[in-house]
Amino acid sequence: MEQFDVVIVGSGLVGAAVAWELSRAGVRTAVLEASNEIAAGASRSNSGLLCTGFDSEPGTLETEMILEQGRRWRPVFDSLGIPYRIPGALVLAHDEAQEARLPALARNASQNGVETTLLDRAEVARREPGVRARAALLVPAEAITDPYEVVRGLLSQTPEVRLEWPVREVSSVNGGAEVAGPAGRIAARFVINCAGLYADEVAADGAFQITPRRGEFLAFGEGSAERIRHILLPVPSGRTKGVLLFPTVHGRLCAGPSAIDQVDKEDWRPRANELSRIRARAAEILPELASVKPVAAWAGLRPVGHPRNYYVGWSSRVPSMLSIAGIRSTGLSSCLGLSSLALRLLEERGLESRGRELRPLTPAAESMPVPWWERLNRLRNWSG
């Protein structure tokens, strides 16, 4: 039976980041992915935004992980050739009540160490001529990337990435663990459960549950990103950040997401009514979009954790298995924080880091990677 120091279940953003962290530390690691491609689930169906944590609740694990990633992601992306851009974001206030909430958002950002600036109507119009808003909060460090390319770059450091390797059971064996599935059995000193929507089923210890939250997105045509200069955000509510407009590194303008809780973890279909609502909201943010037809749509499923999001804990059933679960839509912005935490937790239990140099990423054959949503098997064309 093969033996590894660490086996990671799942090749999404968190699994890839942990694999990168461990490979960088010289730890013999294998990544097991149930699908026939990397980043096949929630990680390839998000907005591609790298958030600063300006609106995150201070003192939470989620905020801590976002801020930790903020301190390190740019040199990592540069070393791996991962595309990104930093256009900054405007949180737009369209009425008096929303405008009154901007100072509190600025104070929250300051508490998290994130720079912001309050803008009046004239300054918003100067920065975004096509937008009508009473005021805005400028967040200069908000950035964009391609989540698939992030996963691909991070996994380039790990030679043992095994696709079509679904995990059926993790059991405790001789102070370590054994991972079993249709493809065979693998022994490991530690197992890191990064299985996204299925993390609760891999853990199988009742410590947490995962349910899916669906989010629809629309994409406009080539060059449409030039219509805006920043990521355009609404004033967030308590449950969701709402519908936003954002440019992508591929030159497309996108809008979304919705936030619909559902039960089925396999139902990735975008709903026409939600896409219509997003299109209407996009035109409210940028009126010129009322006459612009979207060219594509997709839906993502985000893992919602119960009793809480951002569950990081050792299993009571398999003591050498660490679950990192309920990592919702901010996973792209926190994965390198979570990978650093995972390494610390493993070292506390005796894992030795040996360290090694990063290998450069082999450039993609295409001059610009295919947009991540076009890689989704669940893509559907917009016709409404």
FITORMAR-152845 format. One record per residue: x, y, z of N, C-alpha, C in turn. Coordinates in steps of 0.1 Angstrom, whole numbers, padded with zeros to 4 digits, always signed. Example, Ala and Ser with C-alpha at 12.3 -4.5 7.8 and 13.67 -1.06 7.14 Angstrom:
BEGIN
+0132-0057+0078+0123-0045+0078+0132-0033+0078
+0128-0022+0071+0137-0011+0071+0129+0000+0079
END
This chain:
BEGIN
+0008-0012+0000+0000+0000+0000+0009+0012+0000
+0005+0022-0008+0013+0035-0009+0011+0042+0005
+0022+0050+0008+0022+0057+0020+0027+0071+0018
+0019+0081+0023+0023+0095+0022+0023+0101+0036
+0030+0113+0037+0029+0120+0049+0015+0125+0051
+0009+0131+0040-0004+0138+0041-0011+0134+0028
-0024+0131+0030-0033+0129+0018-0044+0140+0020
-0046+0148+0009-0056+0158+0008-0068+0154+0000
-0080+0155+0005-0092+0151-0002-0098+0163-0008
-0097+0164-0021-0103+0176-0028-0093+0185-0034
-0095+0188-0047-0086+0197-0054-0092+0210-0058
-0100+0215-0048-0105+0229-0050-0095+0239-0045
-0099+0251-0042-0090+0262-0038-0083+0259-0025
-0090+0254-0015-0084+0251-0002-0075+0239-0003
-0080+0228-0010-0071+0217-0011-0058+0220-0019
-0060+0228-0029-0048+0232-0037-0038+0240-0029
-0044+0249-0021-0035+0258-0013-0028+0250-0002
-0035+0241+0004-0028+0232+0014-0017+0224+0007
-0020+0218-0004-0010+0211-0012+0002+0219-0015
+0000+0231-0019+0011+0240-0022+0019+0243-0009
+0012+0246+0002+0019+0248+0014+0028+0237+0019
+0022+0225+0018+0029+0213+0022+0041+0209+0013
+0038+0211+0000+0049+0208-0010+0061+0218-0007
+0057+0230-0005+0068+0240-0002+0075+0237+0011
+0069+0230+0020+0075+0226+0033+0082+0213+0031
+0082+0207+0019+0089+0194+0017+0082+0182+0023
+0069+0183+0024+0061+0172+0029+0056+0164+0017
+0057+0150+0018+0053+0142+0007+0037+0141+0008
+0031+0146-0003+0017+0148-0002+0010+0143-0015
-0002+0138-0013-0010+0133-0025-0024+0140-0024
-0029+0145-0035-0042+0151-0036-0051+0141-0044
-0063+0138-0037-0072+0129-0043-0085+0137-0047
-0089+0136-0060-0100+0143-0065-0110+0134-0071
-0123+0135-0067-0133+0125-0072-0136+0128-0087
-0135+0140-0092-0139+0143-0105-0127+0140-0115
-0130+0141-0128-0119+0139-0138-0112+0152-0141
-0114+0162-0133-0107+0175-0135-0105+0182-0122
-0095+0191-0121-0093+0199-0109-0103+0210-0108
-0106+0215-0096-0114+0226-0093-0128+0224-0100
-0133+0212-0099-0146+0209-0106-0158+0214-0099
-0157+0218-0087-0169+0221-0079-0170+0236-0076
-0173+0239-0064-0175+0253-0060-0164+0263-0063
-0151+0257-0064-0140+0266-0066-0139+0272-0080
-0146+0265-0090-0145+0270-0104-0158+0277-0108
-0166+0280-0098-0179+0286-0102-0182+0298-0094
-0172+0305-0089-0174+0317-0081-0171+0330-0090
-0169+0341-0083-0168+0354-0090-0154+0357-0094
-0144+0350-0088-0130+0354-0091-0125+0366-0084
-0132+0370-0074-0128+0382-0066-0119+0379-0054
-0108+0386-0053-0099+0385-0042-0102+0396-0032
-0110+0393-0022-0115+0403-0012-0105+0406-0001
-0106+0419+0003-0096+0423+0014-0101+0420+0028
-0114+0418+0030-0119+0416+0043-0124+0429+0049
-0126+0439+0040-0130+0452+0046-0144+0452+0053
-0152+0443+0049-0166+0442+0055-0167+0429+0064
-0156+0422+0066-0157+0410+0074-0158+0413+0089
-0164+0405+0097-0166+0407+0111-0152+0406+0118
-0147+0416+0124-0134+0416+0131-0133+0404+0141
-0122+0398+0142-0120+0388+0152-0124+0374+0148
-0131+0372+0137-0135+0358+0134-0124+0351+0126
-0125+0338+0126-0116+0330+0119-0116+0333+0104
-0128+0335+0098-0128+0339+0084-0120+0352+0081
-0123+0362+0090-0115+0374+0088-0100+0373+0089
-0096+0365+0100-0082+0362+0102-0076+0356+0090
-0083+0346+0084-0077+0339+0072-0076+0348+0060
-0087+0357+0058-0086+0366+0047-0075+0376+0048
-0073+0381+0060-0062+0391+0063-0048+0384+0061
-0047+0371+0066-0035+0364+0064-0031+0362+0049
-0041+0359+0041-0039+0357+0027-0035+0371+0021
-0041+0381+0026-0038+0395+0020-0024+0399+0022
-0017+0393+0032-0003+0396+0034+0007+0388+0026
+0001+0378+0018+0011+0369+0011+0007+0366-0003
-0005+0369-0008-0009+0363-0020-0002+0368-0033
+0002+0381-0033+0007+0386-0045+0021+0380-0049
+0031+0379-0040+0043+0372-0044+0041+0358-0047
+0031+0351-0041+0028+0337-0045+0023+0336-0059
+0013+0345-0062+0008+0345-0076+0018+0348-0086
+0027+0358-0083+0037+0362-0092+0047+0351-0095
+0050+0343-0084+0060+0332-0086+0054+0321-0094
+0041+0319-0094+0034+0308-0101+0028+0313-0114
+0029+0325-0118+0024+0330-0130+0009+0330-0131
+0002+0332-0119-0012+0333-0119-0017+0347-0122
-0026+0348-0132-0031+0362-0136-0039+0369-0125
-0037+0381-0124-0045+0389-0115-0044+0404-0119
-0054+0412-0114-0053+0426-0115-0060+0432-0103
-0056+0445-0100-0061+0451-0088-0068+0464-0092
-0081+0463-0096-0088+0475-0100-0094+0483-0088
-0094+0477-0076-0101+0483-0065-0116+0482-0066
-0123+0485-0056-0138+0484-0056-0144+0497-0051
-0156+0499-0056-0165+0509-0050-0177+0503-0044
-0180+0506-0032-0192+0502-0025-0202+0513-0027
-0212+0511-0036-0221+0522-0040-0233+0524-0031
-0236+0536-0027-0248+0539-0020-0257+0547-0029
-0270+0541-0030-0279+0547-0040-0290+0555-0033
-0291+0554-0020-0301+0562-0013-0295+0567+0001
-0303+0575+0008-0298+0581+0020-0295+0571+0031
-0303+0560+0032-0300+0550+0042-0287+0543+0039
-0285+0539+0027-0272+0532+0023-0260+0542+0025
-0262+0554+0022-0251+0564+0024-0247+0565+0039
-0257+0564+0047-0255+0565+0062-0247+0553+0067
-0247+0542+0060-0240+0530+0065-0226+0529+0060
-0222+0538+0051-0208+0538+0046-0198+0541+0057
-0200+0551+0066-0189+0553+0076-0187+0541+0085
-0198+0534+0089-0196+0522+0097-0188+0511+0090
-0190+0510+0076-0182+0501+0068-0167+0505+0068
-0165+0518+0067-0151+0523+0068-0144+0520+0081
-0152+0522+0092-0146+0519+0105-0143+0504+0106
-0152+0495+0101-0150+0481+0102-0137+0477+0094
-0136+0484+0082-0124+0481+0074-0111+0485+0081
-0112+0497+0088-0100+0502+0095-0096+0492+0107
-0107+0487+0113-0104+0477+0124-0097+0465+0119
-0100+0461+0106-0093+0450+0100-0080+0453+0093
-0076+0466+0094-0064+0470+0087-0065+0472+0072
-0077+0475+0067-0079+0477+0053-0082+0491+0050
-0074+0497+0041-0075+0511+0037-0088+0513+0029
-0095+0524+0032-0107+0528+0024-0108+0543+0024
-0116+0548+0015-0118+0563+0014-0133+0565+0010
-0139+0574+0018-0153+0578+0014-0153+0588+0003
-0162+0586-0007-0163+0594-0019-0177+0601-0019
-0177+0613-0024-0190+0620-0026-0195+0617-0040
-0207+0622-0043-0214+0620-0056-0205+0624-0067
-0198+0636-0066-0190+0641-0077-0178+0632-0080
-0172+0627-0069-0160+0619-0071-0164+0605-0076
-0176+0600-0072-0180+0587-0078-0182+0589-0093
-0189+0600-0097-0191+0603-0111-0178+0604-0119
-0168+0610-0113-0155+0612-0120-0148+0598-0122
-0149+0589-0112-0143+0576-0113-0151+0566-0121
-0164+0567-0121-0172+0558-0128-0183+0566-0135
-0180+0572-0147-0190+0581-0154-0203+0575-0157
-0204+0562-0159-0217+0556-0162-0225+0552-0150
-0220+0554-0138-0227+0550-0126-0234+0562-0119
-0246+0560-0115-0253+0570-0107-0254+0566-0092
-0247+0573-0083-0248+0569-0069-0246+0582-0061
-0252+0582-0049-0251+0593-0040-0237+0594-0034
-0231+0583-0031-0217+0582-0024-0212+0568-0026
-0200+0567-0022-0193+0553-0023-0182+0552-0013
-0178+0540-0010-0166+0537-0003-0156+0531-0012
-0145+0537-0014-0134+0531-0022-0126+0522-0014
-0124+0509-0020-0115+0499-0013-0104+0496-0024
-0093+0503-0023-0083+0502-0034-0077+0488-0036
-0076+0480-0026-0069+0467-0027-0077+0456-0032
-0090+0457-0035-0098+0446-0040-0093+0442-0054
-0092+0429-0056-0085+0424-0068-0094+0414-0075
-0090+0410-0087-0096+0400-0095-0086+0390-0100
-0090+0377-0102-0082+0367-0107-0090+0356-0114
-0084+0345-0118-0092+0334-0124-0090+0322-0114
-0101+0318-0108-0100+0308-0097-0094+0294-0103
-0098+0291-0115-0092+0279-0121-0077+0280-0122
-0072+0291-0127-0058+0293-0128-0051+0293-0114
-0058+0298-0104-0052+0298-0090-0050+0283-0086
-0060+0275-0088-0059+0261-0085-0048+0254-0093
-0048+0257-0106-0038+0250-0115-0024+0254-0110
-0022+0267-0107-0009+0272-0103-0004+0266-0090
-0013+0265-0080-0010+0260-0067-0007+0245-0068
-0014+0238-0076-0012+0223-0077+0000+0220-0086
+0006+0230-0093+0017+0227-0101+0029+0223-0092
+0029+0225-0079+0040+0222-0070+0038+0208-0064
+0027+0201-0067+0024+0188-0061+0024+0178-0072
+0034+0169-0073+0034+0159-0084+0023+0148-0083
+0018+0146-0071+0008+0135-0069-0006+0140-0068
-0012+0144-0079-0026+0148-0080-0033+0137-0088
-0042+0130-0081-0049+0119-0087-0064+0122-0089
-0068+0122-0102-0081+0125-0106-0089+0112-0106
-0102+0113-0106-0111+0102-0106-0108+0092-0095
-0105+0098-0083-0102+0091-0071-0112+0095-0060
-0124+0090-0061-0134+0094-0050-0130+0087-0037
-0132+0094-0026-0129+0088-0013-0142+0083-0007
-0142+0070-0004-0154+0064+0002-0154+0063+0017
-0141+0062+0022-0140+0061+0037-0126+0065+0041
-0125+0071+0052-0113+0074+0059-0114+0067+0073
-0104+0059+0076-0104+0051+0088-0091+0053+0096
-0091+0051+0109-0080+0053+0117-0072+0040+0118
-0059+0040+0114-0051+0028+0114-0037+0031+0119
-0033+0024+0130-0019+0025+0135-0014+0039+0137
-0022+0047+0144-0018+0061+0147-0019+0070+0135
-0023+0065+0123-0024+0074+0112-0038+0071+0106
-0039+0071+0092-0052+0069+0086-0050+0061+0073
-0061+0055+0069-0062+0048+0056-0073+0054+0048
-0071+0058+0036-0081+0063+0027-0085+0053+0017
-0098+0050+0016-0102+0039+0007-0112+0045-0003
-0112+0039-0015-0121+0042-0025-0121+0032-0036
-0129+0034-0047-0129+0024-0058-0115+0023-0065
-0107+0033-0064-0094+0033-0070-0083+0026-0062
-0087+0022-0049-0077+0015-0041-0077+0021-0027
-0065+0018-0020-0063+0023-0007-0049+0030-0006
-0049+0040+0003-0037+0048+0005-0035+0050+0020
-0023+0048+0025-0021+0051+0039-0014+0065+0040
-0017+0072+0051-0011+0085+0054-0010+0087+0069
+0000+0095+0072+0001+0099+0086-0010+0109+0090
-0014+0118+0080-0025+0127+0082-0033+0128+0070
-0046+0131+0072-0056+0133+0061-0061+0147+0063
-0062+0155+0053-0068+0169+0053-0080+0168+0044
-0092+0170+0051-0105+0169+0044-0108+0183+0038
-0107+0185+0025-0110+0197+0018-0120+0194+0007
-0130+0186+0011-0139+0181+0001-0151+0190-0003
-0151+0202+0002-0161+0212-0002-0175+0208+0001
-0184+0207-0009-0198+0203-0006-0199+0190+0001
-0189+0181-0001-0190+0168+0005-0181+0165+0017
-0176+0176+0023-0167+0175+0034-0174+0168+0046
-0187+0170+0048-0194+0164+0059-0195+0149+0057
-0196+0144+0044-0197+0130+0042-0183+0123+0043
-0173+0130+0039-0159+0125+0041-0156+0124+0056
-0160+0134+0064-0157+0134+0078-0165+0123+0085
-0178+0122+0082-0187+0112+0088-0186+0111+0103
-0185+0122+0109-0184+0122+0124-0195+0130+0131
-0203+0137+0123-0214+0144+0128-0210+0158+0134
-0198+0162+0132-0193+0174+0138-0199+0187+0131
-0202+0185+0118-0207+0196+0111-0215+0190+0099
-0223+0199+0093-0231+0195+0081-0229+0206+0070
-0230+0202+0058-0228+0211+0046-0241+0211+0038
-0246+0223+0035-0257+0225+0026-0253+0234+0015
-0258+0233+0003-0254+0242-0009-0262+0255-0009
-0256+0265-0013-0262+0278-0016-0259+0281-0030
-0269+0282-0039-0267+0284-0053-0265+0299-0056
-0256+0302-0065-0254+0316-0069-0253+0317-0084
-0263+0324-0091-0262+0325-0106-0254+0337-0109
-0247+0336-0121-0239+0347-0127-0243+0349-0142
-0240+0361-0146-0241+0365-0161-0228+0370-0165
-0224+0367-0178-0212+0372-0184-0216+0379-0197
-0210+0391-0199-0212+0399-0211-0201+0396-0221
-0201+0402-0232-0192+0398-0243-0178+0403-0242
-0169+0400-0251-0155+0404-0251-0154+0419-0251
-0145+0424-0243-0142+0438-0241-0152+0445-0233
-0162+0439-0227-0173+0445-0219-0167+0450-0206
-0156+0445-0201-0151+0449-0188-0146+0464-0189
-0144+0469-0201-0140+0483-0203-0151+0493-0199
-0163+0488-0197-0174+0497-0193-0173+0502-0179
-0165+0495-0171-0163+0500-0157-0148+0499-0154
-0144+0507-0144-0130+0508-0140-0128+0501-0126
-0138+0498-0119-0137+0492-0106-0146+0480-0105
-0144+0472-0095-0154+0463-0090-0165+0471-0084
-0178+0469-0087-0189+0477-0082-0197+0469-0073
-0197+0472-0060-0204+0464-0049-0215+0472-0044
-0226+0465-0040-0237+0472-0032-0233+0472-0018
-0240+0481-0010-0238+0481+0004-0243+0467+0009
-0235+0459+0016-0238+0445+0019-0249+0445+0030
-0257+0434+0029-0267+0431+0039-0261+0421+0049
-0268+0417+0059-0263+0407+0069-0260+0394+0063
-0268+0389+0053-0267+0376+0048-0258+0374+0036
-0258+0385+0027-0250+0383+0014-0245+0397+0010
-0235+0397+0002-0230+0410-0004-0239+0415-0015
-0249+0407-0019-0258+0412-0030-0252+0410-0044
-0259+0416-0054-0255+0415-0067-0244+0426-0070
-0233+0422-0076-0223+0431-0080-0219+0430-0094
-0213+0440-0099-0207+0441-0113-0192+0440-0111
-0186+0431-0119-0171+0430-0118-0165+0427-0131
-0153+0434-0134-0145+0430-0145-0138+0417-0143
-0133+0411-0153-0125+0399-0151-0111+0401-0158
-0102+0392-0155-0089+0393-0162-0090+0389-0176
-0101+0384-0181-0103+0380-0194-0110+0391-0203
-0112+0403-0197-0118+0414-0204-0133+0413-0205
-0140+0404-0197-0154+0403-0197-0160+0410-0185
-0172+0415-0186-0179+0421-0175-0189+0410-0170
-0190+0408-0157-0199+0398-0152-0207+0404-0141
-0219+0398-0138-0228+0403-0128-0233+0391-0120
-0235+0393-0107-0241+0382-0098-0234+0384-0085
-0236+0374-0076-0245+0363-0077-0258+0364-0070
-0267+0355-0072-0279+0353-0064-0274+0345-0051
-0283+0342-0042-0280+0335-0030-0292+0327-0026
-0293+0314-0032-0305+0306-0030-0301+0293-0023
-0306+0291-0011-0303+0278-0004-0311+0267-0010
-0305+0256-0012-0311+0244-0017-0306+0231-0010
-0311+0220-0014-0308+0207-0007-0298+0199-0016
-0301+0199-0029-0294+0190-0038-0280+0195-0041
-0270+0187-0038-0256+0191-0040-0252+0189-0055
-0260+0183-0063-0257+0180-0077-0265+0189-0086
-0273+0197-0082-0282+0205-0090-0275+0219-0092
-0268+0220-0104-0260+0232-0107-0267+0241-0117
-0280+0238-0120-0287+0245-0131-0290+0260-0127
-0286+0270-0135-0290+0283-0133-0305+0285-0136
-0312+0293-0128-0326+0295-0130-0329+0308-0137
-0338+0307-0147-0341+0318-0156-0346+0330-0148
-0354+0328-0138-0359+0339-0130-0348+0347-0123
-0338+0339-0117-0327+0346-0110-0318+0353-0120
-0316+0347-0132-0308+0354-0142-0314+0367-0146
-0327+0367-0148-0335+0379-0152-0333+0390-0141
-0334+0385-0128-0333+0395-0117-0319+0401-0117
-0309+0393-0119-0295+0398-0119-0293+0407-0131
-0299+0404-0142-0297+0413-0154-0304+0427-0151
-0315+0427-0144-0322+0439-0141-0314+0447-0131
-0309+0440-0121-0300+0447-0111-0288+0453-0117
-0282+0445-0126-0270+0450-0133-0272+0463-0140
-0284+0464-0147-0288+0476-0154-0291+0488-0144
-0295+0485-0132-0297+0495-0122-0284+0501-0118
-0274+0493-0117-0260+0497-0113-0254+0505-0124
-0255+0500-0136-0249+0506-0148-0259+0507-0159
-0267+0518-0160-0278+0519-0169-0276+0515-0183
-0264+0517-0188-0261+0514-0202-0262+0499-0205
-0262+0491-0195-0263+0476-0197-0277+0472-0200
-0287+0481-0199-0301+0477-0202-0302+0473-0217
-0294+0478-0225-0294+0475-0240-0283+0465-0244
-0276+0459-0234-0265+0450-0237-0270+0436-0233
-0269+0426-0242-0274+0413-0239-0262+0404-0234
-0264+0397-0223-0254+0388-0218-0252+0377-0228
-0240+0371-0228-0237+0360-0237-0236+0346-0231
-0235+0346-0217-0234+0333-0210-0239+0335-0196
-0242+0323-0190-0246+0323-0176-0242+0310-0170
-0240+0310-0157-0236+0298-0150-0241+0300-0135
-0241+0288-0128-0244+0288-0114-0234+0281-0106
-0231+0286-0095-0222+0279-0086-0229+0275-0073
-0224+0265-0067-0229+0260-0054-0218+0263-0043
-0222+0271-0033-0212+0274-0022-0215+0266-0010
-0205+0260-0004-0208+0252+0008-0211+0260+0020
-0223+0258+0026-0226+0265+0038-0225+0256+0050
-0217+0260+0060-0215+0251+0071-0225+0253+0083
-0228+0241+0089-0237+0241+0101-0230+0233+0112
-0228+0238+0124-0235+0250+0129-0228+0263+0126
-0217+0263+0118-0210+0275+0115-0202+0273+0102
-0199+0284+0096-0189+0284+0085-0175+0284+0090
-0166+0281+0082-0152+0281+0085-0149+0272+0097
-0153+0259+0095-0151+0249+0105-0137+0243+0102
-0128+0244+0112-0114+0238+0111-0112+0230+0124
-0112+0217+0122-0111+0209+0134-0107+0194+0132
-0100+0188+0142-0096+0174+0141-0108+0166+0144
-0109+0154+0137-0120+0145+0138-0119+0137+0151
-0131+0135+0157-0132+0126+0168-0132+0112+0164
-0136+0109+0152-0136+0095+0147-0123+0091+0142
-0116+0099+0135-0102+0096+0129-0093+0107+0134
-0086+0105+0145-0079+0116+0152-0068+0123+0143
-0064+0116+0132-0053+0122+0124-0060+0129+0111
-0073+0130+0111-0079+0137+0100-0084+0151+0104
-0079+0161+0097-0083+0175+0099-0093+0180+0088
-0104+0184+0092-0114+0189+0083-0113+0205+0082
-0114+0210+0070-0114+0224+0067-0127+0226+0058
-0138+0230+0065-0151+0229+0058-0159+0241+0060
-0170+0242+0052-0179+0254+0053-0172+0267+0048
-0162+0265+0039-0155+0277+0034-0163+0282+0022
-0171+0292+0025-0181+0297+0016-0175+0305+0005
-0181+0316+0000-0177+0323-0011-0164+0330-0010
-0159+0332+0002-0146+0339+0005-0134+0329+0004
-0136+0317+0000-0125+0307-0001-0114+0311-0010
-0117+0318-0021-0106+0323-0030-0098+0334-0023
-0104+0341-0013-0097+0351-0006-0090+0347+0007
-0092+0334+0011-0087+0330+0024-0079+0317+0023
-0078+0311+0011-0072+0297+0010-0058+0297+0014
-0050+0308+0011-0036+0308+0015-0034+0311+0030
-0045+0317+0036-0045+0318+0051-0048+0304+0057
-0057+0297+0052-0061+0284+0057-0050+0274+0055
-0042+0275+0044-0031+0266+0042-0020+0268+0052
-0018+0280+0056-0008+0284+0066-0013+0278+0080
-0025+0280+0083-0031+0274+0095-0030+0259+0095
-0033+0252+0084-0032+0238+0084-0018+0233+0087
-0008+0239+0081+0005+0235+0083+0009+0237+0098
+0005+0248+0104+0008+0250+0118+0001+0239+0127
-0011+0235+0124-0018+0225+0131-0011+0211+0129
-0007+0208+0117+0000+0196+0115+0014+0195+0122
+0021+0206+0123+0034+0207+0130+0032+0205+0145
+0021+0211+0150+0018+0209+0164+0016+0194+0168
+0012+0186+0158+0010+0172+0160+0022+0163+0155
+0033+0170+0153+0045+0163+0150+0050+0162+0136
+0043+0168+0126+0047+0168+0112+0060+0176+0111
+0070+0171+0104+0083+0178+0102+0083+0185+0089
+0086+0198+0088+0088+0205+0076+0102+0205+0072
+0105+0202+0059+0119+0201+0054+0122+0213+0045
+0112+0218+0038+0114+0230+0029+0120+0226+0016
+0116+0233+0006+0122+0232-0007+0119+0244-0016
+0126+0245-0027+0123+0257-0036+0111+0254-0044
+0103+0265-0048+0092+0264-0057+0096+0261-0071
+0089+0253-0078+0092+0251-0092+0083+0261-0100
+0089+0267-0110+0081+0276-0118+0070+0269-0125
+0059+0276-0127+0047+0271-0134+0050+0271-0149
+0047+0260-0156+0048+0259-0170+0037+0268-0176
+0040+0278-0185+0030+0286-0190+0019+0278-0198
+0007+0283-0198-0004+0277-0205-0001+0278-0220
-0006+0269-0228-0004+0269-0242-0010+0282-0249
-0022+0285-0244-0029+0297-0249-0023+0310-0243
-0023+0321-0251-0018+0333-0246-0026+0339-0234
-0039+0337-0234-0047+0341-0223-0056+0329-0220
-0056+0324-0207-0064+0312-0204-0079+0314-0207
-0085+0303-0209-0100+0303-0211-0106+0308-0198
-0116+0316-0199-0123+0320-0187-0129+0308-0179
-0128+0309-0166-0131+0298-0158-0145+0292-0160
-0155+0302-0162-0168+0297-0163-0170+0289-0177
-0162+0292-0187-0163+0284-0199-0157+0270-0198
-0150+0267-0187-0145+0254-0185-0155+0245-0177
-0166+0251-0173-0176+0244-0165-0184+0235-0175
-0186+0223-0171-0195+0214-0179-0209+0218-0178
-0212+0226-0168-0226+0230-0165-0230+0244-0172
-0221+0248-0181-0224+0261-0188-0236+0260-0197
-0244+0271-0196-0255+0272-0206-0255+0286-0212
-0259+0287-0224-0260+0300-0231-0272+0308-0226
-0270+0321-0226-0281+0330-0222-0289+0333-0234
-0302+0332-0233-0311+0334-0244-0323+0342-0240
-0322+0348-0228-0334+0356-0224-0332+0371-0224
END
